[in-house]
């Protein structure tokens, strides 16, 4: 009886002191420099935004937050490095939907980690909406309802572009067709540059793409934006309707946020998230992100997790229904 009681007390004390140890680690965080792994080449939107937020965290915590670009494998290489790192908050991943949502759904055999299991959310810090844009010389409509009507009368005759099979542009267009009962012809490109050139030239009729790439051509009168694919009207043009006003629930775009290896103490995760929130409320951050067609936001660990889980469910359904396969 005494041995059992002593064992129980020892276990209880171990749990108690283990909890104190975690709290102390969180209070001292970060104990060393922090590595921010960006799984894209330097100079892109994700890289620029990561450096903006990283600079703020460095000033706030008084330790270096060093951005390291690890491109390759459709973001899989960089994210995999973070998954294998020690769960102490000293290695952060910057990810968009490609690495955490789309790749695991399209390439499950090639992705050596499970989203929300092996790598967990800390904070989302931006959204970059897709826009539905047309070349009016090919598709002469003025609104989303007119486009739907036109597509129903001309099944398969309108070609839409994407930056490749399984990209957000491709999935957005597939979901649009599924929700409207329409049919278009998919023309995949090796990237957005050639796709936009062909859209302006009239080789294709419409695309869903990130607003920073489209806006200059729309402002020059070469292309027409019908709607934003964000959940609500976008800050860059509040007069522009959202696709969801006509197709409730429709949302497509990109985003970026911090994630860490599973097992990272929740106190550390929350501490980072709270400071990211401070950064995203700064006028200079909001202005910097807006200049690049993005919206500075903050989603807490739970909100970010819910967002990723929702996208996994939506895009899984779209991919299965459209039978999208990556060879």
Secondary structure as GFF3:
##gff-version 3
##sequence-region A 1 327
A	DSSP	alpha_helix	2	28	.	.	.	ID=ss1
A	DSSP	beta_strand	34	38	.	.	.	ID=ss2
A	DSSP	alpha_helix	45	61	.	.	.	ID=ss3
A	DSSP	beta_strand	65	69	.	.	.	ID=ss4
A	DSSP	three_ten_helix	73	75	.	.	.	ID=ss5
A	DSSP	alpha_helix	76	83	.	.	.	ID=ss6
A	DSSP	beta_strand	91	95	.	.	.	ID=ss7
A	DSSP	alpha_helix	97	97	.	.	.	ID=ss8
A	DSSP	pi_helix	98	102	.	.	.	ID=ss9
A	DSSP	alpha_helix	103	106	.	.	.	ID=ss10
A	DSSP	beta_strand	119	134	.	.	.	ID=ss11
A	DSSP	alpha_helix	144	153	.	.	.	ID=ss12
A	DSSP	beta_strand	159	162	.	.	.	ID=ss13
A	DSSP	alpha_helix	168	180	.	.	.	ID=ss14
A	DSSP	beta_strand	185	188	.	.	.	ID=ss15
A	DSSP	alpha_helix	192	201	.	.	.	ID=ss16
A	DSSP	beta_strand	206	210	.	.	.	ID=ss17
A	DSSP	alpha_helix	211	219	.	.	.	ID=ss18
A	DSSP	beta_strand	224	228	.	.	.	ID=ss19
A	DSSP	three_ten_helix	243	245	.	.	.	ID=ss20
A	DSSP	beta_strand	253	261	.	.	.	ID=ss21
A	DSSP	alpha_helix	266	280	.	.	.	ID=ss22
A	DSSP	alpha_helix	283	291	.	.	.	ID=ss23
A	DSSP	beta_strand	295	299	.	.	.	ID=ss24
A	DSSP	alpha_helix	301	322	.	.	.	ID=ss25
###
